[in-house]
Amino acid sequence: MPRRRTGLLWTFIALLIGSATAQEAPIRIGVLNDQSGVYADFGGQGSVLAARMAVEDYGGRVLGRPVEVVSADHQNKPDIASNIARRWFDLDNVDAVLDLTTSVVALAVREVAVARNRALLISSASSPDMTGKACSPVTVHWGFDSYANANVAAKATVAAGGKRWFFVTGDNAGSRAQEAQAMRFLEAEGGTAVGGVRHSLGTADFSSYLMQAQASKADVIALANAGGDMINAIKQSQEFGIIRSGQNIVPMLAFISDIHALGLEAAQGLTFASGFYWDRTESTRAWSRRFMKRNRERAPTVVQAGTYSLVLHFLKAMDAARTEAGDAVVRAMKAQPVNDALWSNVTIRDDGRGLNDMYLVRVKTPAESTEPWDLYKILATVPGSEAYRPTADGGCPLAAAAPSVPRP
């Protein structure tokens, strides 16, 4: 065979191999969260497991290619999170980053995701800015935010007589947003704040803060923090006899993992808002029991459940859009409602806000509970369209400029 024809043949074979290799190159989804700090319990490796379950349930392939889940610990540091996301997008073919514990981390990673046109699927940052002034064409925010949590919890608390509040607030963006949103609804319902303090992340000793709260004679001590900080504050409030003395404690953001860690003796009677409860329906129970078997018998939090639904819906949307471009896939996510084992017929607005129902829950007494994770009684269900901030009030330029996405 002439040398020129041999060279052309080998070039053709190389192109075929390269094409086949490109077609089989995995599409990767990255779970980026706190895996070792005060927030690891409600997301952490449980969110990684939830993402992998979603990939398995979808069949393990999208756009004809295998799907892999990668994960990393951002240590609650926005610079570390941004660097990881940049490496994932630029070198590791990661198409979506998920979870994003803490608002300051999510806001930092947002800049990288927008620049690379990759999807930002948030299931644990609480600031409503994610779908407000910091909205983007690649962002979806799911499960809860501080506006919805405060809307549900503050209204119910004031209606029950708790009109004078003292805030114990974490000194970080997400916790400050919790306080700001709670203040909005507290004042709208005729209540008032009589004082407040701020604490650093990972505070071990809340005694001085709790003494100030107790001395304020407030009806309600509002905990605008999360994870280990919220748990420590409630545990130490028991030592001060705060609830026995007649003051009520209302966490602005509590997860079922927190309540389990506290135990029913300490947590019974706490009332707050939640975007998910594992024991709500037959389908949520069935999925949650599958999850628990692989998660050391620990029930899923709203963050972990949200991660599952976001991954599953993202994969469906990617196949529908026939592209890896983040903005196109997110548009496809908005064009169809979320329907899976955990949520039914939930729409995603133009600003990226998922409109799942919110629940007002009360922690059961030990006598009411029948198993280790039988912890909540649902007192009320608030539709997502009522719980979350109206689009017009959020200041999202994307939602203001774009026509509404047609709904099926």
N, C-alpha and C positions, 0 to 999 in steps of 0.2 A: 504494500500500500504506500503511495507517495507520502513523503514526510508532511506536506501541507495538509493532506486529508486526515492523516493520523493526529496532527495537532488540533484540527477542528473537532475531531471525534472526542478527544480528551477534554476539550473546552466544553463541548455539549454535555458530556457526562458530569463534569464538575458543576455546571449550571443546574443540572437535574438534582444532584446531591445537595447543592446549596439550597435549592428551592424546597426540597423535601425537609431539609434540616430546619429551614425557617418556618415551614408549616407546622413542624412538631415542636418548635421552641415553646416552652411552657409560658402560659400567661400567669403572672404572679399577683397575689393579693397580699398586702402587708398589714399586719396588725401591730400598731405602734402605741404602746401604753405603758403605764406604771406596772412593773412586774416585781418590784422589790421594796416599794415604799408604802406610805400610809394609805394609798388608794389601790394597792394591788389586789385586795380581796374581792372587790366588786367588778373588776375587769380582768387584768392579769392573764394568766394562762387559761382561765375559763373562757375569755374572749377568743383566744387562739383556738381552743377546742370548738367553740361555737362556729367559727369561720370554717374550720375543717369539716364539721358536720354539714354545713350548707353546701360546700363543694361536693361532698359525697352524695348528698341528697339530689343534687343537680345532675349527677352522673360523671363528675370528674373532668368534663371537657366543655370548652366554649370556643366558638369559631373554629371548630375542628381540631383544637389543640388541648393538651392536658393543662390542668389548673393546679397550681401549687400555692400553699399558704406559707409565708415567711413572717417572722415576728422579731421584735426588738423592744428593749426596755429604754424609754427615753429619760428615766430617772427624774421626771417632772422638771426637766430643764429644756427650755425652748431652743437653745442653741444646739444641744445634742439631738433633739428631735428633728430640727431642720437639716442637720448634716446627714442623719440617717435617711430621711426622706429624699434628699438630693441624690445620695448614692443609689438608693433603690430605683429612683426614676431614671437616672442617667446610665447606670451600669447593670442593673439587675432586672430590667424589664418588668418592673412592678407597675401595674395599671391602676391600682386603687390603694389608698391608705385608709385604715379604719381605726375606730375606737377613739384615739386622741384624748386620753385622760388630761383634764384641766384645760380651761379656756385659753390661758396664755400659750400653752403648747399648740392647741388647735389653730390659734390665730397666727402663730409663727409658721406652722406647716402649710397653712393656707397660701402664703406667699409663694412657696415652692411649688405647690400643686397647680396654682393658677399659671405660673410661668411655664410649667411643663405640660399643661393641659391634661392633667391626670385627676381622677376622681378623688374627692375628699369626703368620706362617709363617716359622719360623727355620731357616736353613740354614747359618749360620756362627758363631753364638755358641757357646762350648764349655761353659759352666757347666751342670751337671745341675740346678741350681736352677730352670731354666725348666720342668721337669716335676716339681719337688719342691715346696719351700715357696713358690715363686713361680708355680706352675701357675695356669692360668686357663681358663675355658670357651671362650676364643677362640684358644688357643695350640696350635700343632703344632710340634714340634722334630724335625728330620730330619737324617739323614746320619751324625752322630757327636755325641759329647759327651766331656768329659774323663774321665768314669767309664768308658765303653766303651773309649776309647783306652788308658787306663792299665791296665784289666783285661787287655786282649789283650797289650799290649807288656810290661808289668811282669812278668806271669807267665812269658812266654816268655824274658825276659832273665834272670830269677833262675834259671829252670830250666837255662839255659845256663851258669850259674856266676857271673853278675854280681850279687853279694849286697851289696856296699858301694857306696852311691850318694852323689854330690855333686850338689846341685841348682843350676842357673843359671836363675833365675826372673824373669820380667817382673813389675814392680810394678804389676799391674792385676788386676781381679777374675777374668778368664778364666785368666790364667797362674797365679794363686794357687790357683785351683780345680784346674788341671792338677797342680800339686805336691801338693795335699791328696789327690787321688784316687790319684796314684802312690804316695804314702806308705802309703795304706790297703792296697794290694795288695803293695807291697814288704814291709811288716811281716808281712802275713798269710802270705807265702811264706817267711818266715824271714830276710829281708834287713834292712838297717838303713841309715839316712842318717848319713853321717859329717860332713856340713857343707852349707852352701849360701849363696848370695848373691842379692841382688835388684838388678835394673837397671831404668832408666826406659825408656819406649817410645821407639823410634827411636835406640837406643844405637849409636854408630858404632865405638867402641873397646871391645872385650871383653877386652883383654889382661890387665888386673888380675884380672878374674873367672876367666879361664882359668888364670892362674898359681896362684890359690888352689885351683882344682879339681885341677890337676896335683900340687900339693904335698900334697893330702889323701891321695894314693895310693888313691883310690877305684877300684873296678873299673869303675864306670859314671859318666859325667858326663851327667846328665839335663837336657835343655834344655826347660824349661817356659815356652816362649814361642812365637812364631809369625811367619810372614812374613819381612820384611826382617831382624828381630832374629835369628831362627833361622839365616837364611842367613849373616849376618855372623859369628855365633858359630862356625859350622862352618868357614867359610873361614879364620878366624883360628886355629882349632884346628889346621888343617893347618900353619900357620907354626910352631906350637909343637911339632909332631911328636907330638901327643897320642896319636893312634891307633897310630902306629909304636912308641910307648913301651909299648903294651900296654893302655892304657885304652880303654874302649868309649864311644861317644857314642850316646845314644838320644834322639831328639826325641820329645816327648810329643804334638806336633801338627805334622805335616809334610804339605804338599800337593805334588802332582806339579809344579806351577809352581815350587815351591822347588827340587825336585830338578833340574829342567831348568836353572834359573838357576845352580845349583852346578856342574853338569856331572858326568858319570860318574866322571871321574878323582878328584874330591873326594868324591863322595857314595857311591861303590860300597861295598856291604857294609852300609850303614845299614839297620837293621831297625826297623820301627815299625808302627803300626796305621793302616788306612785304611778308610773306609766305601764307597769306590768306586774302581774302576780301569777306565779306558775300554776296554782291550783284553782284557776278560774273556770276553765271549761274542760271538756273531755280531751280536746285536741292539745290544749296547753299542758295538761297533765301528761298525756302520752309522750309528747316531745320532751318534756322536762324530765320524765323518768329515764328516757334514753340518755339524756345529758347527764343526769345524776350518776348513772352507772359508770360513766367514764370520767366523772369529776369528783371522785372520792365521796360520793353520796351527798354532794352539796348542790342545793337548788340553784337555778339560774337567776341572776339579777336582771334588772331591766337593761343594763349595759350589755350583758352577754346575750340576752335574747335579741336585743336590737342589732348586735353584730351579726347574728345568724340571719335575720331577715334582710339586712342591708346587703350581705354577700349574695344571698339567694336572688334577691331582686336585681342586683347589679349584673349577675351572670345572665339572667333572663333578658335584661335590657341590652347587654352587649351582643347577644345573639340576634336580637331584634334590629339593632342599629348596624350590625355587620362592620364594626370598627372598634379600635381601641381608644379613639379620641375621647378624652374625658367629658368634654362638653356635650358631645353627641350622645354618649351613653347616659349621662344624667338627664338629658332631654327625654330619652326613651324611658327612663325610670319614672319621670313625671307624667308621661303619657298614659301609663297604665297603673291601676291601683295595686297596692300590695295585698296579696292573698297567699297565705301560707298557714302553717299549723298554729302560729302564734297571734297573727293579726288578720282581720278580714276586711277587705274593701276599704283600705286606708289610702287616701290620696296624698300626693306630695305637691305642695304649692309651687308657684313660679319662683318664690324666694328660697326654695329648698327645704321648707319646713314640712316634715311629715305630720299629718294630723291624726295621730292615734288618740284613742280615748285616754283620759286620765281618771284615776281612782282615788277617792278619799278612803283611806284604810285606817283601821284601829288595830293595834297589837293585842292579840288574845291574852287572856289569863292562862296560867298553867292548867287550870281545870278545863278550859275550853279546848285546849290543843290536844290532838289525838296522835300526832307523830312529830318527829324532830323539826320538820320544816313547815308544819301546819301553824303558821304564825299570824296571819292577817284575817280580819273580817272586813270585807268591802262594804262601806257604809253608803257610798254614792258613786255613780259613774257620770263623768262630765265629758260630753262629746268633744273631740279635738277641735272642732270649729268654734267651740265656746271657751275651751281651756287656753288655747294659744293666742298670742297677740295677733290682732288683725293685721293683715299685710300692709294696709295703708298707714299704720302707726309705726312700722318698723324702720322706714327710711331706706329700704333696699332699692337701689337704683335699677337693678335688674328687673325686679317685679314691676316697678313704675314704668319702665320703658317698653316692656314686652307685653304682647297680648296674652291673655290667659290660655293655658294649654288645654285643648279640647279634651273633655273627659268621655270615656266610653259610656 
